[in-house]
Amino acid sequence: HQVMNKLFILLLLVSTTTLAQTTVGVMGGRTLNMDKDMIGLSLNQKWDSTDISTGIAYMAPIENLNKGRVMVNGQYHFKQFSLGGGISIGGHADTKPFAMATIKPLKHYPIRFFFNYSKMKRTLGVAFPLFMKK
């Protein structure tokens, strides 16, 4: 997991220099079917003049931050509601697909609530930006 952590940090630093609208944020949530609290970092980019964004995140159980997964996703935005999906990557290149939905309840406030669904986990959480580049 050391390599994945370093790769994620490198991607965060390099990606914030692109031309897209970039948001670096924190996430917190709870897996509903495993009763585990989760925390993570995310980087999302909304591509200029489109309703599409891509993102990468690292999310881990609070009790063991080394047991997290890197999540790569894409979303299509319908005003304040978004649908998408992606792949989560764990140790030894263990990959799992997931679907996601997010809602931004207040138009001018950047907080988002999300629901991720995969065969193994159902996670409900909140994401809040730390840094935004427009």
N, C-alpha and C positions, 0 to 999 in steps of 0.2 A: 504493500500500500504506500510505501514511501515514494516510489516512482510516480504513482498516480497523483499523490498530493503535490509533488513538485511540478508535474505536468499541468495540473489544474491551475496552480499559481502562475506559471509561465503563460498559460492561455489567457488568464485574467489580465496580466500586464500588457501583453501584445495586442489583445483584442480591443482594448480601450483606445487605441490609436487609429482605428478604422474610421471610415466616413459614415457609418451607420449610427443611429441613435443607440447609445449604450447605457445599460443600467447594471450596476453592481449592487447586490443586495444580500440581506440575510433572510433566512427562512426558518420557521419553526413549525412543528406539527406533531401529530400523533398517528401511529398506525392503529387503525380501528380494530383489526382482527388479531394483532399481536400485543396490544397494550404497551407499546414502547413510545416514549417521547423522542422526537427527532429534532436535529438542528443542522443548519447548513449554510453554505454560501452559494450565490448564483451570479451568473453573468448572462444577460439577455441583450440581443440586438434586434431592433426593429429596423428593417431595411427601408431606405428612403423611398417615398412615394408608393409603398405597398402596404398591405394589411398583414404581412407575414413577418414573424420574428423567429429567431433561432436562439438557442440557449444551451448553457452547460452549467451543471451544478454539482456540488458534492454534499451529500446528505448522509448523516450518521446518527446512530442512537446516542443520546446524551451520555449514557453510562460507559460507552466505549467508542470514542471518536475515530479510532483506527479501523473500525468495522463498517465504514461507510461505503457508499457506492457513488460512482461518477454517473451522472445522468445527462444525456445529450437529447435535446428535443427540438421540435418545430411546432409553431402554433399559427393558426389563422384567427385574426381578430375581427369580431363583429361588434364594433363600438366598444362597449364595456365588458363584453363576454368573449372568451376565447376557447377554442377547441384545438387539441393537438395530440401528439404522441411522440414516443421516442424509445430509446434503448438505455437501460441502466447496466453499468459494467462494474462487476465486483472483482475480487481476487482471482487470479489465474484465468483472466479474460472470460469469466462467467457472465454472460449477457442475458438480459431479460427485457422483453418489450413491455411498454406501458402506454396507457391512454391517459390524457389529462384534460381537465376543464378548469378555467380560472375566471373569476369575476372581479371587476374593479367597481365596487359599489358607489364610490364618489368620483365624478368625472374629473375633477381637478386635483384629486389627492391620490398619490401613487400606490397606496396599499392595495394588495391583491389577496384574495382567498383562493386556494387551489384544492383540487381533489385529484389524486393520482390513483389509477387502478391498474393492477397487474395481477397475474395469476396467484402470486404469493402475498402481496400486500395491498391494502387500501389505506391511503394516507390522506388525512385532512389537515390543512395548515394555512399559514398566513406568510406572505412575503412582503418585505418592506425594503425600499431602496436605501443604500448608503451613499451612492454617488450616481449622478445622471449626467450624460454628455449628449447634447442635442445637436 
